[in-house]
Amino acid sequence: AHHRISFFEALSEYTDFSSSTALIIVRCTYTFCALSYVATSCVLYASLKEWQAPAFDPAIMWSDLIRPDAFYTGATDCILCSVVSSIILPILALLAVRTGRIVVDSGDPSAKQARKEKKNARKSKQSSNHISQSDTLAEPLMDTAASDFVQTEDKEKERARFQEEQERIALLQLKARHRQSFFTGALFVVSTAAQVFIGVKCIGFKFPVELEQGLLMGSGVLWINAMTWSLRELVKSHRQADGIGYVRVPELHPHSLCLDPRVHNHYCDVCGLRMSDGRAYRCKLCDFDLCVRCFSRKDQRTAEGVLRGDKGIKLTSNVSTLSYFRRAVALARREWLLFFLSMTMLLLNNAAQLWAPNLQGRILDSVARVDHETFGVVILLYLGTSIATGLFAGIQGLCFSVIARRLSNRVRNQLYRGMIEQDVAFFDGNSSGQLTSRLSTDVSQMLQPIQTMLGSLLSNSLLLLGGIGACFYTSWRLSMLAFTTVGPIVHITQIYASWSSQLNRRILTALAAANGHATEALGSIRTVKAMSTEDHEAAKYADDTGLALQEGVREACGAAGM
């Protein structure tokens, strides 16, 4: 399932940064942004009043607010907007924190029953110590077997109680997250309304000094986004500070794990089996999945799918994003010449793409003015730009493709050499199919981020920065209005991506179950015919495909709404 990671969550996991420190930093950040927003609004108002002393008199400010042309000539409403936003936004964040908290009742029946059973076990142990030695002729062997059985039974009961408690906490967290999302959505609605107010005001406002005063008014969008981000981090930091539902098992994983009841179409990273029940312990930082069976065992010595050697289990550490980036740079270092050529073509291609809309506008202007000479020159320039764009893009794609293929070949050779140098115990714990899958599928998936980083990420980043510069150069007023929609679009896209990811995994899980039923039935077709269970097998297949169809219709409706 899709999950989002807070900046302070990652910082607290990888360093000694505590959640209480994160709360202090986030609160200070919001206070600074709120005060800065109010201060810039007051400076804007004072500059429009030419820094006169009685400008902040309540009567003067009220008359400035109710004037007919106050929206495009006055700034009292900007001060009012900054004050109201600084008050309403933290109130909504506080409500989100309150409704998102869960209280685990320690006096629930299961906990009472656990304490009662533990007390009875202690009493039975004390009474067994008073048994006379004459009554126990074969006591050593019998007590050893009985104690082992009792200890095993107690561990199973304790494990079952812990599992029930974790499932109950997971359900409480899911309900609390739904309540919290309502106030988080209201927080973004209020921030969007404030940003739209500033954007619309910037379009027609009559600035005596456009550069300085326009910068002061436009900075309100920046401060509102910073306030919204800090409050969102505040909500996440409070959720992390509670620490409910998070467990640490250093023997299995170095980071905190949380039980997620909505995991579909995932494989356990320890045993390698598919988790069909939709429940698993997950790490939000490195996408580590752990099935309930492996979590209950908490012992890798008897687990499947782990890296072993002749001396026992070989502990492996998870690769962080920074470490992955360093390894990617080390792999691409040998291809520096092709990389330099591809980057040059990338810059030229993006520059040509950014210049092409300007030429299109000049073509339309020359048509409107019936200027044949300018029209011919601009058409030739646009034709040359289009040819250059295609040429640069072709060379760029060729370089990136050659780099990716060389990296893939080098990684496969290194991986195979590393495999054959392992001990025999390594091959006893891993099947041949898993190892060949590492050489074929996993290598391609591992190199996929490198290809994306080299191509699409750099190209889109440059286009984004160039587009922002072009927008401000053309009209900074319209740009401010357009940027007011960036925050809401990002928020809605994140929600839709999380929801759509869950639906897609449910669809894949249902289709996988249907294929499993079909494979079993077709593989044992003689048994199916002998037992006359054709209708039963068809019904099971139809149930799974019907579930996939139902989730697919929901996903299609959501995609149509986006």
Legacy VTK file of the C-alpha trace (Angstrom):
# vtk DataFile Version 3.0
C-alpha trace
ASCII
DATASET POLYDATA
POINTS 562 float
0.000 0.000 0.000
1.106 3.514 -0.660
2.446 5.426 2.318
3.792 8.912 2.826
6.843 9.680 4.941
7.228 12.767 7.055
10.565 14.569 7.040
10.821 14.375 10.808
9.841 10.693 10.807
12.812 9.878 8.606
15.067 12.138 10.677
14.054 10.492 13.950
14.633 6.996 12.565
18.052 7.572 11.043
19.402 9.837 13.812
18.941 10.483 17.531
16.420 13.196 16.704
13.477 12.774 19.113
9.827 13.395 18.337
9.570 16.018 21.094
12.354 18.002 19.422
10.460 17.737 16.140
7.374 19.218 17.795
9.391 22.161 19.112
10.977 22.849 15.712
7.647 22.640 13.890
5.964 24.982 16.349
8.798 27.498 16.058
8.625 27.254 12.267
4.907 27.969 12.241
5.295 30.881 14.663
8.016 32.401 12.498
5.955 32.002 9.296
2.790 33.417 10.894
4.594 36.437 12.337
6.394 37.013 9.034
3.095 36.897 7.138
1.477 39.423 9.468
4.605 41.620 9.401
4.819 41.705 5.576
1.113 42.597 5.400
1.646 45.456 7.850
4.694 46.680 5.916
2.660 46.592 2.679
-0.137 48.582 4.310
2.311 51.132 5.723
4.062 51.568 2.379
0.732 52.218 0.647
-0.022 54.853 3.295
3.437 56.369 2.693
4.570 55.452 6.236
2.293 57.941 7.944
2.071 57.633 11.729
-1.742 57.556 12.127
-2.128 54.923 9.366
-2.715 52.135 11.910
-5.499 54.005 13.663
-8.550 51.651 13.862
-10.872 54.264 12.369
-8.573 54.853 9.398
-8.128 51.144 8.832
-11.893 50.542 8.992
-12.585 53.321 6.478
-9.882 51.884 4.225
-11.519 48.455 4.455
-15.064 49.537 3.523
-14.152 51.809 0.601
-15.695 50.694 -2.739
-12.287 50.338 -4.419
-10.546 48.935 -1.321
-9.900 45.532 -2.891
-7.568 46.944 -5.581
-6.160 49.964 -3.718
-6.000 49.094 0.005
-4.147 46.515 2.076
-6.216 46.394 5.255
-7.880 43.228 4.024
-4.384 41.682 3.613
-3.696 42.300 7.312
-7.112 40.852 8.190
-6.447 37.794 6.013
-3.062 37.203 7.651
-4.487 37.446 11.174
-7.501 35.240 10.444
-5.353 32.620 8.692
-2.874 32.599 11.568
-5.732 31.846 13.962
-7.945 29.443 11.991
-5.174 27.239 10.572
-3.688 26.204 13.966
-7.201 25.607 15.334
-7.901 23.138 12.515
-4.514 21.516 13.066
-5.262 21.179 16.798
-8.596 19.534 16.006
-6.807 17.167 13.608
-4.361 16.222 16.366
-7.145 15.682 18.902
-9.300 13.562 16.634
-6.301 11.609 15.347
-5.244 10.370 18.761
-6.208 6.931 19.956
-6.495 5.790 23.546
-5.638 2.182 24.250
-7.694 1.096 27.230
-5.479 -0.925 29.527
-8.494 -2.193 31.376
-10.079 -4.035 28.482
-11.289 -7.646 29.037
-8.385 -9.173 27.126
-5.835 -7.413 29.325
-7.701 -8.407 32.471
-7.868 -11.997 31.299
-4.131 -11.939 30.574
-3.332 -10.656 34.041
-5.639 -13.259 35.585
-4.004 -16.123 33.702
-0.554 -14.862 34.657
-1.576 -14.717 38.325
-2.977 -18.257 38.204
0.190 -19.524 36.587
2.244 -17.938 39.384
0.048 -19.584 42.033
0.287 -22.981 40.367
4.060 -22.657 40.231
4.219 -21.810 43.939
1.994 -24.726 44.889
4.066 -27.115 42.807
7.124 -26.209 44.855
5.492 -27.682 48.004
4.980 -31.155 46.532
6.891 -33.746 48.514
9.793 -35.530 46.899
8.336 -38.960 47.789
5.340 -38.402 45.571
7.466 -37.731 42.489
9.548 -40.782 41.661
9.952 -39.906 37.965
9.789 -36.171 38.566
12.869 -34.963 36.649
11.771 -36.201 33.240
8.106 -35.436 33.780
8.758 -31.925 35.104
11.075 -31.140 32.216
8.517 -32.212 29.633
5.665 -30.516 31.477
7.584 -27.272 31.944
8.531 -27.189 28.253
4.903 -27.749 27.305
3.699 -25.035 29.712
6.294 -22.565 28.478
5.375 -23.242 24.853
1.680 -22.847 25.641
2.302 -19.619 27.552
4.329 -18.216 24.656
1.572 -19.081 22.206
-1.038 -17.388 24.394
1.138 -14.326 24.889
1.797 -14.171 21.157
-1.923 -14.457 20.363
-2.798 -11.726 22.880
-0.124 -9.443 21.477
-1.374 -10.056 17.948
-4.976 -9.269 18.931
-3.837 -6.090 20.652
-1.879 -4.979 17.583
-4.846 -5.650 15.302
-7.136 -3.671 17.590
-4.678 -0.769 17.613
-4.407 -0.889 13.816
-8.180 -0.636 13.438
-8.313 2.244 15.918
-5.575 4.019 13.975
-7.469 3.527 10.720
-10.626 5.081 12.179
-8.650 7.931 13.749
-6.938 8.602 10.426
-10.326 8.956 8.730
-11.440 11.477 11.365
-8.176 13.324 11.083
-8.374 13.565 7.285
-11.551 15.672 7.574
-9.826 18.451 9.507
-6.682 18.131 7.407
-8.833 18.670 4.316
-10.447 21.697 5.956
-6.958 23.027 6.675
-6.068 22.880 2.978
-9.401 24.424 1.980
-8.805 27.447 4.225
-5.211 27.843 3.030
-6.353 27.589 -0.600
-9.016 30.246 -0.059
-6.419 32.607 1.448
-4.036 32.000 -1.458
-6.764 32.574 -4.057
-7.662 35.821 -2.302
-4.068 37.035 -2.621
-3.772 35.830 -6.238
-6.950 37.594 -7.375
-5.909 40.732 -5.515
-2.520 40.748 -7.244
-4.077 40.721 -10.738
-5.828 44.075 -10.605
-4.102 45.837 -7.712
-2.774 49.310 -8.403
0.748 49.336 -6.985
2.437 52.740 -6.647
5.779 50.893 -6.502
5.137 47.609 -8.279
8.396 45.762 -7.573
8.654 46.170 -3.795
4.948 46.192 -2.981
4.170 43.383 -5.406
6.862 41.285 -3.760
5.387 41.981 -0.322
1.884 41.010 -1.406
2.989 37.949 -3.400
5.070 36.651 -0.511
1.794 35.957 1.282
1.341 32.852 -0.896
4.766 31.623 0.204
4.024 32.216 3.889
0.655 30.474 3.701
2.193 27.400 2.081
4.945 27.357 4.698
2.366 27.620 7.493
0.311 24.806 5.987
3.372 22.569 5.618
4.488 23.194 9.192
1.018 22.414 10.556
0.860 19.215 8.510
4.238 18.172 9.923
2.939 19.092 13.375
0.032 16.675 12.981
2.366 13.911 11.800
4.840 14.598 14.607
2.082 14.305 17.212
1.045 10.990 15.680
4.629 9.763 15.869
5.121 11.092 19.420
2.238 8.945 20.661
4.197 5.880 19.575
1.092 3.660 19.687
1.116 0.754 17.296
4.837 0.979 16.522
7.147 -1.842 17.558
10.857 -2.449 17.118
12.321 -5.872 16.394
16.088 -5.391 15.873
16.471 -9.070 14.959
14.270 -8.549 11.896
14.526 -4.867 10.968
16.367 -1.804 12.333
13.407 0.607 11.974
10.009 0.817 13.636
7.274 -1.449 12.269
3.539 -0.808 12.302
0.734 -3.260 11.635
-1.156 -2.326 8.467
-4.444 -4.162 7.803
-4.657 -2.899 4.201
-1.610 -4.517 2.604
-2.514 -6.309 -0.626
-0.422 -8.051 -3.263
2.767 -7.769 -1.214
5.422 -10.349 -0.504
7.112 -10.852 2.828
10.734 -9.674 2.718
11.780 -12.470 5.094
10.055 -15.629 3.847
9.200 -14.397 0.341
5.573 -15.597 0.492
2.555 -13.616 -0.701
0.481 -12.023 2.080
-3.021 -12.901 0.956
-4.873 -11.836 4.131
-4.006 -8.153 3.656
-2.230 -7.775 7.019
1.469 -7.126 7.474
3.965 -5.168 9.522
5.418 -2.365 7.444
8.301 0.070 7.663
7.377 3.509 6.359
10.970 4.401 5.546
12.296 1.573 3.372
9.147 -0.285 2.219
9.988 -3.361 4.305
7.078 -5.832 4.547
6.839 -8.543 7.191
4.072 -11.121 7.351
2.364 -11.896 10.647
3.868 -15.395 10.796
7.452 -14.152 10.525
6.768 -11.351 12.990
5.378 -13.802 15.508
8.470 -15.977 15.133
10.949 -13.092 15.603
13.810 -15.516 14.997
15.630 -15.583 11.691
17.470 -18.797 12.386
14.442 -20.863 11.340
13.077 -18.476 8.717
13.047 -18.935 4.980
14.496 -16.594 2.400
17.316 -15.167 4.542
20.977 -14.874 3.557
22.933 -17.748 5.116
26.516 -18.939 5.090
28.440 -21.814 6.552
28.840 -19.839 9.795
25.152 -18.972 10.128
22.938 -16.063 9.112
24.562 -13.102 7.385
23.029 -9.873 8.607
22.247 -7.392 5.852
21.524 -3.693 6.243
18.945 -1.727 4.262
20.239 0.678 1.638
19.287 4.287 2.329
18.439 6.795 -0.379
21.792 8.563 0.008
23.690 5.273 -0.141
21.718 4.246 -3.245
22.567 7.560 -4.903
26.265 7.120 -4.115
26.261 3.631 -5.578
24.473 4.882 -8.683
27.104 7.602 -9.159
29.875 5.042 -8.668
28.350 2.792 -11.330
27.888 5.661 -13.799
31.357 7.097 -13.185
32.916 4.971 -15.950
30.434 6.408 -18.441
31.308 10.025 -17.717
31.872 10.920 -21.375
28.449 9.680 -22.483
26.909 11.193 -19.384
28.424 14.615 -20.152
27.194 14.419 -23.767
23.702 13.392 -22.671
23.526 16.232 -20.129
24.585 18.735 -22.785
21.889 17.471 -25.152
19.406 17.564 -22.281
20.099 21.234 -21.580
19.897 22.162 -25.261
16.673 20.182 -25.716
14.993 21.849 -22.745
16.122 25.286 -23.894
14.627 24.658 -27.336
11.369 23.404 -25.810
11.105 26.530 -23.640
11.772 28.818 -26.597
9.245 27.132 -28.902
6.096 28.621 -27.230
7.573 32.111 -27.609
7.990 31.531 -31.326
4.412 30.234 -31.559
3.171 33.451 -29.971
5.194 35.556 -32.394
3.699 33.599 -35.301
0.172 34.365 -34.093
1.061 38.035 -33.572
2.440 38.326 -37.119
-0.717 36.710 -38.506
-2.889 39.158 -36.571
-0.870 42.127 -37.888
-0.683 40.666 -41.442
3.114 41.041 -41.369
4.325 38.655 -44.093
8.050 39.381 -43.661
8.073 38.704 -39.916
5.846 35.671 -40.439
8.343 34.057 -42.851
11.338 34.695 -40.568
9.580 33.337 -37.463
8.342 30.265 -39.350
11.914 29.452 -40.389
13.087 29.910 -36.792
10.300 27.683 -35.500
11.104 25.016 -38.116
14.773 25.075 -37.164
13.895 24.883 -33.467
11.668 21.849 -34.066
14.405 20.065 -36.018
16.983 20.896 -33.336
14.642 19.662 -30.607
14.201 16.322 -32.352
17.957 16.001 -32.941
18.864 16.836 -29.343
16.198 14.486 -27.992
17.433 11.633 -30.210
21.061 12.005 -29.115
19.961 12.352 -25.484
17.854 9.175 -25.641
20.679 7.279 -27.362
23.208 8.241 -24.691
20.889 7.371 -21.817
19.954 4.049 -23.427
23.609 3.068 -23.925
24.453 4.051 -20.344
21.520 2.020 -18.980
22.447 -1.078 -20.996
26.081 -0.910 -19.937
25.096 -0.501 -16.297
22.690 -3.431 -16.567
25.409 -5.640 -18.048
27.936 -4.633 -15.380
25.488 -5.176 -12.502
24.419 -8.602 -13.778
28.024 -9.754 -14.075
28.878 -8.512 -10.580
25.748 -10.090 -9.128
26.413 -13.465 -10.721
30.019 -13.437 -9.551
28.820 -12.616 -6.045
26.331 -15.490 -6.158
28.729 -18.215 -7.211
31.214 -17.120 -4.528
28.672 -17.728 -1.728
28.820 -20.721 0.612
26.782 -23.863 0.007
24.402 -22.910 2.832
23.394 -19.886 0.795
22.065 -22.106 -1.997
20.317 -24.342 0.534
18.248 -21.384 1.739
17.409 -19.955 -1.710
15.786 -21.720 -4.614
17.143 -21.602 -8.151
14.060 -19.732 -9.329
14.654 -16.947 -6.794
18.294 -16.584 -7.799
17.544 -16.476 -11.531
14.797 -13.936 -10.787
17.420 -11.759 -9.091
19.513 -11.862 -12.271
16.651 -11.068 -14.624
13.768 -9.146 -13.069
15.334 -7.649 -9.940
18.297 -6.143 -11.779
15.931 -4.327 -14.148
13.842 -3.043 -11.245
16.940 -1.931 -9.363
18.238 0.055 -12.341
14.848 1.592 -13.130
15.338 4.546 -10.697
18.752 5.229 -12.251
17.226 5.453 -15.715
14.432 7.661 -14.403
16.891 9.866 -12.564
19.139 10.262 -15.584
16.326 11.003 -18.015
12.881 12.084 -16.922
13.742 13.550 -13.516
16.437 15.899 -14.753
14.480 16.881 -17.844
11.267 17.608 -15.952
13.142 19.522 -13.240
14.791 21.782 -15.787
11.512 22.299 -17.622
9.799 23.171 -14.338
12.414 25.750 -13.357
12.501 27.206 -16.857
8.719 27.308 -17.046
8.484 29.135 -13.723
11.019 31.694 -14.910
9.159 32.158 -18.198
5.853 32.588 -16.375
7.198 35.305 -14.101
8.906 37.010 -17.015
5.667 37.089 -19.004
3.287 38.131 -16.187
4.083 37.808 -12.504
0.475 38.690 -11.601
-1.023 35.762 -13.511
1.779 33.547 -12.194
0.825 34.327 -8.592
-2.783 33.396 -9.337
-1.723 30.164 -11.019
0.577 29.154 -8.145
-2.290 29.340 -5.676
-3.499 26.009 -7.087
-0.197 24.154 -6.616
-0.787 23.271 -2.961
-4.351 21.933 -3.405
-3.362 19.972 -6.530
-0.481 18.303 -4.683
-2.707 17.475 -1.707
-5.517 16.028 -3.832
-3.055 14.095 -5.998
-1.456 12.507 -2.927
-4.849 11.405 -1.606
-5.886 10.008 -4.980
-2.546 8.224 -5.465
-2.848 6.525 -2.075
-6.466 5.493 -2.718
-5.780 4.326 -6.280
-2.718 2.339 -5.194
-4.776 0.414 -2.659
-7.468 -0.340 -5.243
-4.930 -1.502 -7.828
-3.313 -3.856 -5.356
-6.700 -5.286 -4.438
-7.415 -5.821 -8.128
-4.096 -7.599 -8.614
-4.680 -9.712 -5.510
-8.131 -10.761 -6.726
-6.823 -11.600 -10.199
-3.924 -13.543 -8.682
-6.376 -15.552 -6.577
-8.514 -16.231 -9.654
-5.468 -17.409 -11.604
-4.518 -19.635 -8.671
-7.946 -21.270 -8.643
-7.838 -21.720 -12.410
-4.338 -23.252 -12.295
-5.325 -25.708 -9.573
-8.538 -26.701 -11.339
-6.960 -27.129 -14.772
-4.010 -28.989 -13.313
-6.368 -31.444 -11.590
-9.062 -31.517 -14.257
-9.560 -35.273 -13.927
-10.337 -34.887 -10.222
-12.701 -32.003 -10.969
-14.538 -34.098 -13.552
-14.647 -37.144 -11.296
-16.098 -35.147 -8.370
-18.442 -33.081 -10.620
-17.269 -29.777 -9.112
-17.261 -27.746 -12.327
-19.887 -25.326 -11.008
-18.020 -24.890 -7.729
-14.732 -24.083 -9.475
-16.449 -21.707 -11.885
-18.154 -19.947 -8.948
-14.844 -19.442 -7.123
-13.245 -18.008 -10.263
-16.274 -15.746 -10.858
-16.157 -14.462 -7.262
-12.537 -13.381 -7.580
-12.973 -11.786 -10.996
-16.150 -10.076 -9.767
-14.208 -8.545 -6.874
-11.567 -7.334 -9.316
-14.300 -5.833 -11.519
-15.905 -4.064 -8.552
-12.620 -2.478 -7.470
-11.818 -1.614 -11.086
-15.113 0.266 -11.469
-14.351 2.231 -8.294
-10.902 3.094 -9.607
-12.381 4.165 -12.962
-14.854 6.472 -11.201
-12.019 8.027 -9.209
-9.895 8.475 -12.321
-12.812 10.179 -14.089
-13.123 12.575 -11.149
-9.431 13.451 -11.397
LINES 1 563
562 0 1 2 3 4 5 6 7 8 9 10 11 12 13 14 15 16 17 18 19 20 21 22 23 24 25 26 27 28 29 30 31 32 33 34 35 36 37 38 39 40 41 42 43 44 45 46 47 48 49 50 51 52 53 54 55 56 57 58 59 60 61 62 63 64 65 66 67 68 69 70 71 72 73 74 75 76 77 78 79 80 81 82 83 84 85 86 87 88 89 90 91 92 93 94 95 96 97 98 99 100 101 102 103 104 105 106 107 108 109 110 111 112 113 114 115 116 117 118 119 120 121 122 123 124 125 126 127 128 129 130 131 132 133 134 135 136 137 138 139 140 141 142 143 144 145 146 147 148 149 150 151 152 153 154 155 156 157 158 159 160 161 162 163 164 165 166 167 168 169 170 171 172 173 174 175 176 177 178 179 180 181 182 183 184 185 186 187 188 189 190 191 192 193 194 195 196 197 198 199 200 201 202 203 204 205 206 207 208 209 210 211 212 213 214 215 216 217 218 219 220 221 222 223 224 225 226 227 228 229 230 231 232 233 234 235 236 237 238 239 240 241 242 243 244 245 246 247 248 249 250 251 252 253 254 255 256 257 258 259 260 261 262 263 264 265 266 267 268 269 270 271 272 273 274 275 276 277 278 279 280 281 282 283 284 285 286 287 288 289 290 291 292 293 294 295 296 297 298 299 300 301 302 303 304 305 306 307 308 309 310 311 312 313 314 315 316 317 318 319 320 321 322 323 324 325 326 327 328 329 330 331 332 333 334 335 336 337 338 339 340 341 342 343 344 345 346 347 348 349 350 351 352 353 354 355 356 357 358 359 360 361 362 363 364 365 366 367 368 369 370 371 372 373 374 375 376 377 378 379 380 381 382 383 384 385 386 387 388 389 390 391 392 393 394 395 396 397 398 399 400 401 402 403 404 405 406 407 408 409 410 411 412 413 414 415 416 417 418 419 420 421 422 423 424 425 426 427 428 429 430 431 432 433 434 435 436 437 438 439 440 441 442 443 444 445 446 447 448 449 450 451 452 453 454 455 456 457 458 459 460 461 462 463 464 465 466 467 468 469 470 471 472 473 474 475 476 477 478 479 480 481 482 483 484 485 486 487 488 489 490 491 492 493 494 495 496 497 498 499 500 501 502 503 504 505 506 507 508 509 510 511 512 513 514 515 516 517 518 519 520 521 522 523 524 525 526 527 528 529 530 531 532 533 534 535 536 537 538 539 540 541 542 543 544 545 546 547 548 549 550 551 552 553 554 555 556 557 558 559 560 561
